[in-house]
Amino acid sequence: MKPFQAGYIVIDMPASRRIKPLLVALLAVLALAGCGGAGGANAPSGETRPFSQLAKQARGTEVNLAMYGGDGAINAYVDDYVIPKLEEKHGIGLTRTPLGDTADAVNKLLNEKQAGKDEGTIDLVWINGENFATGAEAGLWFGPWAEGLPNAKYIDWESPSINRDFGYPVEGREAPWGKAQFVMIYDSAKVDDPPKTMDELQRWTEENPGRFAYPAPPDFTGNAFVEQALYDVTGQVKPYQEPFDEAVFEGQAPKLYDFLQDMEPNLWRGGETYPETSAKLDELYQNGETWLTMSYNPQLAQRQVDKGLFPKSTRSYVLEGGTLNNTHYLAIPSNAPNKAAAQVAANFLQSPEAQREKQDPEGWGDLTALSLDRLPEETRGGFAEPRGKATLPTRVLQENRVPEARTEWLLRLEEGWREEVLED
């Protein structure tokens, strides 16, 4: 087995977006389903009171937001902007409870459900992907509520990237908080024409051995690269938006494994080891060991340039055929003790004011979940275009988006990569 490089944390992508097996959670889901406790049909009903009543009830109370805590810029946005503003505008005190992995919150909620605990300690959780789907199957989420928020009018609920979370129906149980999109990053002083397809990447690695690597799954960015490669080498996207099909997977996956195995000898350290995280890969790029890196944050490259970590010749680009994009959300557990304040807090986090602050390239730099054409004209201009030569215009990103595959496909890809590439 090839060893991982350990000792680094993810700095550019929250674990709420990671695709990572929830073994304990999945076992619990099966147990709950066997007892008749899982599934949307048994999910709690949503809050139907007018929002003004919720805001009145929430004033003077506390709300607990459970979220990945490994990114300083994200933490600063919540601590320095959200907490004082929420107190000022709505009289709500917010506590940010940091998580090493959002799966920890889901497992906690599953344990509480199994123990029959009607009131927990989490009011609001930052989540998406497998973590949301696992909780939805177990009936963990309160809802529907999200489409009834006042600021929900600025959300394009007809968009599949909004109403389906990694292919799983949202059904009003999550409030969109932001967006992400996969980009490739390169050093233009060393790379004249970066590879824009997987065929080009394979040839590039042959000509520049040791200068490319990708993070080992289950790192979120590593999973994204493998998923991008699947789309490219199979020439398909749509089948992976459908429920998992074993026959389709067995017919298509070998093309991906062949590509990754063929490229492996020309990777960093001859493919004998893989960076464990995107942070480690970024460090290799920063040190000039690799000439390409990648991120699910389109503004990461410029942020690292501004910090003096990446060379000034750094540039970002998108692959031919488009790059993965997804939405991340806020969900309310069914046993949340303060559902009223959770909804008021989520509505504030969706406000044009808070979304504009969140997209600021000098802060978090997260893409807004709002549709700018739904905003009043006087509000749209406040959303700054990405700045700096290392970023891409919003238009380029929007014109080159492809959806994430459903979670079941991603889990099988992760398992297959480990068996067919890492351990081969």
C-alpha positions as CSV (number, residue, x, y, z in Angstrom):
1,M,0.0,0.0,0.0
2,K,1.3,3.5,-0.9
3,P,1.7,5.7,2.2
4,F,-0.1,9.1,2.6
5,Q,1.7,12.3,3.6
6,A,0.3,13.1,7.0
7,G,0.3,16.1,9.3
8,Y,-1.7,18.7,7.4
9,I,-5.2,20.1,7.6
10,V,-7.4,21.3,4.9
11,I,-7.3,25.1,4.7
12,D,-9.4,25.9,1.6
13,M,-12.4,23.6,1.8
14,P,-14.7,22.9,4.7
15,A,-15.3,19.3,5.7
16,S,-19.0,20.0,5.3
17,R,-18.3,19.5,1.6
18,R,-16.1,16.4,1.8
19,I,-17.3,13.1,0.4
20,K,-16.2,10.7,3.2
21,P,-17.8,7.4,4.3
22,L,-20.0,7.7,7.4
23,L,-19.7,4.1,8.5
24,V,-21.2,4.7,11.9
25,A,-23.9,6.9,10.4
26,L,-24.8,4.5,7.6
27,L,-25.2,1.6,10.1
28,A,-27.4,3.8,12.2
29,V,-29.5,4.7,9.2
30,L,-30.1,1.0,8.4
31,A,-31.1,0.4,12.0
32,L,-33.5,3.4,12.0
33,A,-34.9,2.3,8.7
34,G,-35.5,-1.2,10.1
35,C,-37.5,0.4,12.9
36,G,-39.5,2.5,10.5
37,G,-37.8,5.7,11.5
38,A,-36.1,6.7,8.3
39,G,-37.2,8.4,5.1
40,G,-38.8,11.7,4.1
41,A,-42.3,10.5,4.9
42,N,-41.4,10.5,8.6
43,A,-39.6,13.8,8.6
44,P,-41.0,16.5,10.9
45,S,-43.2,19.1,9.5
46,G,-41.8,22.6,9.0
47,E,-42.5,25.9,10.8
48,T,-45.6,27.6,9.4
49,R,-45.8,30.7,11.6
50,P,-45.1,34.1,10.0
51,F,-41.5,35.1,10.0
52,S,-42.2,38.2,12.1
53,Q,-43.4,35.9,14.9
54,L,-40.3,33.8,14.6
55,A,-38.1,36.9,14.8
56,K,-39.9,38.1,17.9
57,Q,-39.6,34.7,19.6
58,A,-35.9,34.5,18.7
59,R,-34.9,37.9,20.1
60,G,-32.9,37.5,23.3
61,T,-32.1,33.8,22.7
62,E,-28.9,31.9,21.7
63,V,-28.4,29.8,18.6
64,N,-25.7,27.1,18.2
65,L,-24.1,26.9,14.8
66,A,-22.1,23.6,14.3
67,M,-19.6,24.0,11.4
68,Y,-16.2,22.9,10.2
69,G,-13.6,24.9,12.1
70,G,-10.4,24.4,10.1
71,D,-10.3,27.5,8.0
72,G,-9.2,30.8,9.6
73,A,-10.8,33.0,7.0
74,I,-14.2,31.3,7.4
75,N,-14.0,31.4,11.2
76,A,-13.1,35.1,11.0
77,Y,-16.2,35.8,8.8
78,V,-18.5,34.2,11.4
79,D,-16.7,35.5,14.5
80,D,-16.0,39.1,13.4
81,Y,-18.9,39.8,11.1
82,V,-21.9,37.4,11.6
83,I,-21.9,37.2,15.4
84,P,-22.0,41.0,16.1
85,K,-24.3,41.7,13.2
86,L,-26.8,39.0,14.2
87,E,-26.8,40.4,17.7
88,E,-27.2,44.0,16.5
89,K,-30.0,43.3,14.0
90,H,-32.0,40.5,15.7
91,G,-30.8,40.3,19.3
92,I,-29.6,36.8,18.8
93,G,-26.4,35.5,20.3
94,L,-24.6,33.0,18.0
95,T,-22.1,30.4,19.2
96,R,-19.9,28.8,16.6
97,T,-19.2,25.2,17.5
98,P,-16.2,24.1,15.5
99,L,-16.1,20.6,14.0
100,G,-13.2,18.6,12.7
101,D,-15.6,16.9,10.2
102,T,-19.3,17.6,9.7
103,A,-19.9,13.8,10.0
104,D,-19.3,14.3,13.7
105,A,-22.5,16.4,14.0
106,V,-24.5,13.9,11.9
107,N,-23.3,11.0,14.1
108,K,-24.2,13.0,17.2
109,L,-27.7,13.6,15.9
110,L,-28.1,9.9,15.0
111,N,-27.0,8.9,18.5
112,E,-29.5,11.3,20.0
113,K,-32.3,10.0,17.8
114,Q,-31.5,6.4,18.7
115,A,-31.5,7.4,22.4
116,G,-34.9,9.1,22.0
117,K,-33.5,12.5,22.9
118,D,-36.2,15.0,21.8
119,E,-34.0,18.1,22.4
120,G,-30.4,18.2,21.4
121,T,-27.7,21.0,21.5
122,I,-27.3,21.9,17.8
123,D,-29.6,24.5,16.3
124,L,-28.1,24.9,12.9
125,V,-25.4,23.0,11.0
126,W,-23.3,23.8,7.9
127,I,-23.7,20.8,5.6
128,N,-24.1,19.3,2.2
129,G,-23.6,16.1,0.2
130,E,-23.4,12.8,1.9
131,N,-23.8,14.2,5.3
132,F,-27.2,15.8,4.4
133,A,-28.3,12.6,2.5
134,T,-27.4,10.4,5.5
135,G,-29.4,12.6,7.8
136,A,-32.3,12.9,5.5
137,E,-32.6,9.1,5.2
138,A,-32.7,8.9,9.0
139,G,-35.3,11.7,9.3
140,L,-32.9,14.0,11.2
141,W,-33.8,17.3,9.5
142,F,-36.5,19.8,10.4
143,G,-38.5,21.0,7.4
144,P,-39.6,22.1,5.0
145,W,-38.7,25.7,6.1
146,A,-36.0,27.1,3.8
147,E,-38.2,28.3,0.9
148,G,-40.3,30.3,3.3
149,L,-37.5,32.6,4.5
150,P,-37.9,36.2,3.4
151,N,-34.5,36.2,1.6
152,A,-35.4,32.9,-0.2
153,K,-36.9,35.1,-2.9
154,Y,-33.3,35.8,-4.1
155,I,-32.6,32.0,-4.6
156,D,-33.1,30.2,-7.9
157,W,-35.0,27.2,-6.5
158,E,-35.6,25.9,-10.0
159,S,-31.9,25.3,-10.5
160,P,-30.8,21.7,-10.0
161,S,-27.7,22.9,-8.3
162,I,-29.9,24.4,-5.6
163,N,-32.9,22.1,-5.3
164,R,-30.7,18.9,-5.4
165,D,-27.7,18.5,-3.1
166,F,-25.3,16.2,-4.8
167,G,-28.3,14.7,-6.6
168,Y,-30.4,14.4,-3.4
169,P,-33.7,16.3,-3.2
170,V,-33.4,19.3,-0.8
171,E,-37.2,19.7,-0.4
172,G,-36.9,22.8,1.7
173,R,-34.8,21.2,4.4
174,E,-31.7,23.2,3.7
175,A,-31.1,26.9,3.1
176,P,-28.4,27.6,0.4
177,W,-25.5,29.5,1.9
178,G,-22.8,29.6,-0.8
179,K,-21.3,28.0,-3.9
180,A,-18.1,26.5,-4.9
181,Q,-16.5,25.6,-8.2
182,F,-13.4,23.5,-9.1
183,V,-10.6,25.2,-10.8
184,M,-7.1,24.2,-11.9
185,I,-4.1,26.4,-10.9
186,Y,-0.7,26.7,-12.6
187,D,2.5,28.7,-12.6
188,S,2.6,30.6,-15.9
189,A,6.3,31.2,-15.5
190,K,6.9,27.5,-15.8
191,V,3.9,26.3,-17.8
192,D,3.1,28.0,-21.1
193,D,-0.1,26.1,-22.1
194,P,-1.6,24.2,-19.2
195,P,-3.4,20.9,-19.9
196,K,-7.2,21.4,-20.4
197,T,-8.3,17.8,-20.8
198,M,-7.3,14.5,-19.2
199,D,-5.5,13.4,-22.4
200,E,-3.5,16.6,-22.4
201,L,-2.8,16.2,-18.7
202,Q,-1.5,12.7,-19.3
203,R,0.8,13.9,-22.1
204,W,1.9,16.8,-19.9
205,T,2.9,14.5,-17.1
206,E,5.0,12.4,-19.5
207,E,6.8,15.5,-20.6
208,N,7.1,16.9,-17.1
209,P,7.5,13.9,-14.8
210,G,7.1,14.6,-11.1
211,R,5.5,18.0,-11.6
212,F,1.9,17.0,-11.0
213,A,0.0,15.4,-8.1
214,Y,-3.6,15.3,-6.8
215,P,-4.7,14.8,-3.2
216,A,-5.6,11.2,-2.2
217,P,-9.3,10.6,-1.7
218,P,-11.2,10.9,0.6
219,D,-9.8,14.5,0.6
220,F,-12.6,16.6,-0.9
221,T,-10.4,18.1,-3.7
222,G,-8.9,14.7,-4.5
223,N,-12.4,13.3,-4.9
224,A,-13.3,16.2,-7.1
225,F,-10.3,15.6,-9.4
226,V,-11.1,11.9,-9.7
227,E,-14.7,12.9,-10.5
228,Q,-13.6,15.4,-13.1
229,A,-11.4,12.6,-14.7
230,L,-14.4,10.3,-14.8
231,Y,-16.5,12.8,-16.7
232,D,-13.7,13.4,-19.1
233,V,-12.5,9.9,-19.9
234,T,-16.0,8.5,-20.2
235,G,-17.4,11.6,-22.1
236,Q,-20.5,11.6,-19.9
237,V,-22.0,13.6,-17.1
238,K,-25.8,12.9,-17.1
239,P,-25.7,9.2,-16.1
240,Y,-24.0,10.1,-12.9
241,Q,-26.8,12.5,-11.9
242,E,-29.2,9.5,-11.8
243,P,-29.5,6.9,-9.0
244,F,-26.5,4.6,-8.8
245,D,-26.4,1.9,-11.5
246,E,-24.0,-1.0,-10.9
247,A,-23.9,-2.0,-14.6
248,V,-23.1,1.5,-15.8
249,F,-20.4,1.9,-13.1
250,E,-18.8,-1.4,-14.0
251,G,-18.8,-0.5,-17.7
252,Q,-17.4,3.0,-17.2
253,A,-15.1,2.9,-14.1
254,P,-12.3,0.8,-15.7
255,K,-11.7,3.6,-18.2
256,L,-11.0,5.9,-15.2
257,Y,-8.8,3.5,-13.4
258,D,-6.7,2.8,-16.6
259,F,-6.2,6.5,-17.0
260,L,-5.1,7.1,-13.4
261,Q,-2.8,4.0,-13.4
262,D,-1.2,5.0,-16.7
263,M,-0.5,8.5,-15.3
264,E,0.7,7.3,-11.9
265,P,4.4,6.7,-12.7
266,N,4.8,10.3,-13.9
267,L,3.3,11.9,-10.8
268,W,5.1,13.5,-7.9
269,R,7.4,10.9,-6.3
270,G,6.5,8.5,-9.1
271,G,3.1,8.0,-7.6
272,E,4.5,6.1,-4.7
273,T,2.8,8.4,-2.3
274,Y,0.0,11.0,-2.7
275,P,-0.5,14.3,-0.8
276,E,-3.0,13.6,1.9
277,T,-4.8,16.9,1.6
278,S,-5.3,19.8,-0.7
279,A,-3.2,21.9,1.8
280,K,-0.3,19.5,1.3
281,L,-0.7,19.8,-2.5
282,D,-0.7,23.6,-2.2
283,E,2.5,23.4,-0.2
284,L,4.2,21.4,-2.9
285,Y,3.1,24.0,-5.5
286,Q,4.2,26.8,-3.2
287,N,7.7,25.2,-2.9
288,G,7.9,24.6,-6.7
289,E,7.9,20.8,-6.4
290,T,4.7,20.7,-8.5
291,W,3.8,23.2,-11.2
292,L,0.0,22.7,-11.0
293,T,-2.4,22.6,-8.1
294,M,-6.2,22.7,-7.9
295,S,-9.0,24.0,-5.6
296,Y,-12.8,24.1,-5.1
297,N,-12.4,27.8,-4.1
298,P,-12.0,29.8,-7.3
299,Q,-10.4,32.7,-5.3
300,L,-7.9,30.6,-3.4
301,A,-5.1,31.2,-5.9
302,Q,-5.3,35.0,-5.6
303,R,-5.6,34.8,-1.8
304,Q,-2.4,32.7,-1.6
305,V,-0.6,35.1,-4.0
306,D,-1.7,38.1,-1.9
307,K,-0.3,36.3,1.2
308,G,3.0,35.7,-0.6
309,L,2.6,32.0,-0.5
310,F,2.0,31.4,-4.2
311,P,4.2,32.9,-7.0
312,K,2.9,36.1,-8.6
313,S,2.9,34.2,-11.9
314,T,0.1,31.9,-10.6
315,R,-3.1,31.7,-12.8
316,S,-6.4,29.8,-12.6
317,Y,-8.2,28.1,-15.4
318,V,-11.2,25.7,-16.1
319,L,-11.1,22.4,-17.9
320,E,-12.7,21.9,-21.3
321,G,-16.2,20.7,-20.9
322,G,-16.7,22.5,-17.6
323,T,-15.8,22.0,-14.0
324,L,-17.7,20.7,-11.0
325,N,-19.8,23.1,-9.0
326,N,-21.9,22.6,-5.9
327,T,-23.9,24.5,-3.2
328,H,-23.4,24.3,0.5
329,Y,-26.3,24.8,2.9
330,L,-27.6,25.3,6.4
331,A,-29.9,22.7,8.0
332,I,-31.8,22.6,11.2
333,P,-31.9,19.3,13.1
334,S,-35.4,18.0,14.0
335,N,-34.4,18.1,17.7
336,A,-32.9,21.6,17.6
337,P,-33.8,23.4,20.8
338,N,-34.2,26.8,19.1
339,K,-35.7,26.4,15.7
340,A,-37.0,30.0,15.6
341,A,-33.6,31.6,16.1
342,A,-32.0,29.1,13.6
343,Q,-34.4,30.2,10.9
344,V,-33.8,33.9,11.6
345,A,-30.0,33.3,11.6
346,A,-30.2,31.4,8.3
347,N,-32.3,34.2,6.8
348,F,-29.7,36.8,7.9
349,L,-26.9,34.6,6.4
350,Q,-28.8,34.6,3.1
351,S,-29.3,38.4,3.1
352,P,-27.6,40.4,0.3
353,E,-25.6,42.2,2.9
354,A,-24.2,39.1,4.5
355,Q,-23.6,37.3,1.2
356,R,-21.8,40.3,-0.2
357,E,-19.5,40.3,2.8
358,K,-18.9,36.6,2.5
359,Q,-17.9,36.9,-1.2
360,D,-15.3,39.6,-0.4
361,P,-12.0,38.3,-1.9
362,E,-10.1,39.7,1.0
363,G,-12.1,37.6,3.5
364,W,-13.7,34.2,2.9
365,G,-14.2,34.8,-0.8
366,D,-17.0,32.3,-1.0
367,L,-19.3,32.6,-4.1
368,T,-22.8,33.8,-3.3
369,A,-25.8,31.5,-3.3
370,L,-28.0,34.3,-4.5
371,S,-29.1,34.9,-8.1
372,L,-27.9,38.4,-8.8
373,D,-30.6,39.0,-11.4
374,R,-33.2,38.6,-8.6
375,L,-31.7,41.3,-6.5
376,P,-32.7,45.0,-6.6
377,E,-30.4,46.8,-9.1
378,E,-28.9,49.0,-6.4
379,T,-27.8,45.9,-4.5
380,R,-26.1,44.0,-7.3
381,G,-23.2,46.3,-7.7
382,G,-22.0,45.6,-4.2
383,F,-20.9,42.1,-5.2
384,A,-17.3,42.5,-6.2
385,E,-15.9,40.7,-9.2
386,P,-12.9,38.6,-8.3
387,R,-9.7,40.7,-8.3
388,G,-6.2,39.9,-9.4
389,K,-4.6,38.1,-12.3
390,A,-4.8,34.7,-10.5
391,T,-8.6,34.7,-10.6
392,L,-11.3,34.1,-13.2
393,P,-14.2,36.4,-14.0
394,T,-17.6,35.2,-12.6
395,R,-18.9,34.9,-16.2
396,V,-16.2,32.4,-17.1
397,L,-17.1,30.3,-14.0
398,Q,-20.8,30.4,-14.6
399,E,-20.4,29.4,-18.3
400,N,-18.3,26.4,-17.4
401,R,-20.3,24.7,-14.6
402,V,-21.2,21.0,-14.5
403,P,-23.1,19.3,-11.7
404,E,-21.7,17.0,-9.1
405,A,-22.5,13.3,-9.3
406,R,-24.9,11.8,-6.8
407,T,-23.3,10.7,-3.6
408,E,-23.6,7.0,-4.3
409,W,-21.4,7.3,-7.4
410,L,-18.8,9.3,-5.5
411,L,-18.6,6.8,-2.7
412,R,-18.0,4.0,-5.2
413,L,-15.3,6.1,-7.0
414,E,-13.6,6.7,-3.7
415,E,-13.6,3.0,-2.8
416,G,-12.5,2.0,-6.4
417,W,-9.6,4.5,-6.3
418,R,-8.3,3.0,-3.1
419,E,-8.5,-0.6,-4.5
420,E,-7.6,0.0,-8.1
421,V,-5.1,2.8,-7.9
422,L,-3.7,3.3,-4.4
423,E,-3.3,-0.4,-3.5
424,D,-2.7,-1.7,-7.0
